[in-house]
Amino acid sequence: MNNQNIVILRHLCAGKTITAAEAFVHFRVQRLSARIKDLRDAGHKINTIMHRDHANKYVARYALHSPVATRWM
């Protein structure tokens, strides 16, 4: 697993979510979707939440899957 994957996984494991813009600003990760695919291919369950940003454009926000949290949604 490369360093970018480890940094993103640690962030998600801390209970935080992340967007591509946040990944670039905080970790200098330019292709977050590729890192998320790597993590999913490694067996990690990651949810994608689509929402609109301040410019009314759709943005993907990624979160580590939590069976307890999704049970109550």
N, C-alpha and C positions, 0 to 999 in steps of 0.2 A: 504494500500500500504506500503510495507516495505521500509526501509531506502535506500537500494541499488537502488530500482526502482525510488525513489524520486531524488536521486543524478543523475542518468542517465537521467531522464526526464528533470531536470533543465539544464543539459549540452546540451541536444538536443534543448530545448526551447530557449537557448541562440544563436541558429543558428549554432552550432558546429556539427560536425560529430564525430563518434567514432568507433574504432575497438576493438576486444577482447583484443589485446595487450595493447592498450591505456587505456581501462577500468581497466585492472589489475594494470598497472603502476600508474595511477592517483587516482583510487578509490578502489583498491584491490577487484574488482569484478571479480570473477573467471569464472562465467558462464553467459557472456553477452547475449548470445542467449536466455537463459531462462528469463532474465530480460526483453529483448525485447518482448518476447512472453507474459509476464505478462502485459506489457504496451499496447500491441496490444489488448489483451483480455479486457483491461479496456477501449478500444475505441480509443486509440491514433493511428494515421496513421503514420507509420514509414516505410520509404523506405529502401531497401537493395541494395547497390551498390557493385557489385563484381569487384575486381581489382587484379592485380598481385603485389606482394610485391617485395622487393629487391632480394629475393631468387627465384623469378619467380613462387611463389605459389599463388593460389587464396585466397583472404582474403575478408571477408564481412565487409563493412563499412556501418554504419547505420546513417540515417538522418531523421529528422522530415519532414513529407510530407508538401510541400508548393505548393498550387495550382498556385500561381503566378510564382514561379520559374520553375515548370515543364511545364507551358504553353509555355515558350520560348525555350524549349529544342528541 
